[in-house]
Amino acid sequence: MPKRTFNRLDDDKKEKVMRAAIEEFQAHGFESAKIEGIAQNAGVAKGSIYQYFDDKKELFLYSVTWAIENFMKMIDRQTPMKDMDVYEYFLSGSRERFEMIRKEPLLVSFAIDFTYGKYGSLAEEINRELKQVGEEYELKLIANGKKRGTIRDDLDDKILLLFFQGVTEKFNMEILAKVKNFESEPTEEQLVETESLVKSMVTLLKQGMER
């Protein structure tokens, strides 16, 4: 976790540091990434990075968390989570969401790489970060669905979560990969193909979770 000095920075400064870190890790991998390069691209002194994080590993793991939370914030700005269940999370405004993701090629590439094991030496820690960030969000969506009567209430939330994760994991990576490969302006055929993937995933979710 970042230190208090990082948390005291304004949001723009935080984002500049995190984007510089992710760019360095993507360009050089974890082992070869340099704190000097991150500091230079962020416009801060090398020593400042160590005032924000204990070491390079802590900065990398927080980069994973920050990237995932950034995607969640983009989605929440479009459709507040309090208004969604697990189905609407994927179906609501999908085209607008593809456009938002397309505008973040660096974060998409980073997410695909750490999910698919590019940073293998840190796989266990990465999985722990993903679990901590993702499960809290996903359980809220499940709880919303139960309250609204769209998700079955005869199973424990943790069991529903396991099913949800099993269905969505590979679908999400396939969708991210397709969006990453969109040209500057995706064609109607590309959008329809990607939307079809999302709808197929939701159909599978409903078969197991719908009330």
N, C-alpha and C positions, 0 to 999 in steps of 0.2 A: 504493500500500500504506500502511496505517496506520503511525504512528511507534511507537517503543518505549513511549512513555507510554501509548498506547492499549492495547497488548498487555499491559501490566502491570495494567490494570484487572481487577477480578473479572468473572466472566461476566455477572452480573446488570447491572452498570453498562455493560458493552459492549452488551448487548442493548437497554438503555434508550436509549442514544445512537443505535444503528442504527435502532431503530423510530421514534424521533423524526425522524431524517433521512428515512427512507422516507415517513413521513406528510407531511412538508413538501414533498418532491419530488412526491408524488402530488397534493397539494392545489394546488400552484402551478406545477409544471413546473420544469425545471432552472434556466432563466434567472431566473425570478422568486422562486425559493426563497431564503430568508434564513437565514444562519447564526444570527442572533439568535433566530429562531423555533425552530430546531433546539435551540439551547442551552437556551432557556426550557423547552421540552417535555421535554428530557432532564434538567432540573434541575441544569445546570452553567453556569459562566460562559462567555460568548462566547469569551474568550481560551483556555479549555480546549479548545474544538473545534480551534483552530489548533495546540494542543499535540499533538493526536491525529492531525491530517491537515494536509498542506501547504496545501490550498485546497479550495474547494467541489467542484471537478471530481474530485479524488482521493476525497473523501468519497462523491460520487455513484457512482463506479465501484466503490468497495468495497461500497456498498449493494447493487449488482447481485450481486456475488460472495457477500455475506453472505446475501441472500435465497435464492439457489440452494443454497448449502451448508446453510442451515437446513432446506430441504425434504429434502435428502439425509440429514441427521441424523435427521429424523423417521422416514424410511423405514428407516434402519439400526437405529433403536431398536426398530422393530417386527419386522423380519427382518434380522439382521446380513448385511452384504454378502458376507462370506466364505461364506455358505450359499446364495447366489443366482447364477443365470446370467441372461442378458438376458431370458429368457422369464419366469422366476419374479419378476424385478424388477417386472414389470407385473401378474402374476397373483396373487402372494402377498398375501393379506389385502386385496384391493382395496377392499372396503366400509369396512374400518377406515381405510384410507388416504384414501378420499374424505372420511370424517368428519374426519380430521386436517386436510386441506386446507381443508375448509369452515370450520373454526374460525380460519382465517388469511385473512380476506377482504382485508386490506390487502396482504399479501405476494402473494396470487394476482393482485390487480389490478395491482400493480407489475410482476410477472413478465410478465403479458399485455401491458402497455403497452410495456415496454422490448423485448420480443421482436417486437412488431408495429410498432415504429418510432416510438412517440410522442416519444421523445427523439432525433429524427432527426439533430440536429447532433452527437450523440455516438455515432452508429451504429457507426462503425468501432471505436472503443474498447470499446463494449459487446460487440460480436461477439468481440473479442479476449479479453475477460474470460470470456464464456460458453464460448468454445472451450477456454480454459485450465482452467477449473473442470470443465466437463462431460466433456471428452475423457478426462481422467485417470480419472474414475469409470467411464465407459463402457468403456474399455479393460480395466479390472479385471474388469468383468462378462463381457466377451468371453473374457478369459483363464480365468476360472472355468469358463465353458462348455466351453472346449477341454479343460481338465483333466478335466472330468466326462464328456467324450465327447458332449455335447449340441450342440456347434457344430462345423461342418466345419473341418478342419485343413489343407485344401489351398489356402487363401487367406491372404494376409498379414493381420494384425490391422488394419492401417490401411485395407485395402480393405473388410473387414467393417464397420469403423467408418463408412465413407462410406455403405454400404448402410443400416446401422442408423439413422444420422442422417436419411437421406432418407425413410425410412419413418415415423420417430417424430415428426419436428418438428411437422407439421400436426396429427397425431393428438393430441399432447400439449396443444397450444393449444386444440383443440376440447374435450378432456376438462376442462381447467382452466376454460374458459368455462362448461361445463355445471355443474361443481361450484360455481362462483361463484354461479350462479343458483339453487342449491338453497334452498328455504325453511329455516326453523329446523330442521325435521325433514323430510328428503327422503322422497318417496313411494317405494313399492316399484317403481312404473313408472319413475321417474327413475333409481333405482339399477340396474335391469335394463337400461335404455337405455345408461347410461354403461358398465356392465360389458360390454355387447355391443360397444361401440366398442373397449374394451381388447382383447377377445378377437379382434376382426377385425385389429387391429394386430399382435398376436402371431402370428396365422395368416400374415400377410404376411412377418413376420420369419422364421418357420420355413421358408417356401418358398425363401428365399434363403440362410439361414444354417445350417439344421439339418443335422447330420451324417447 
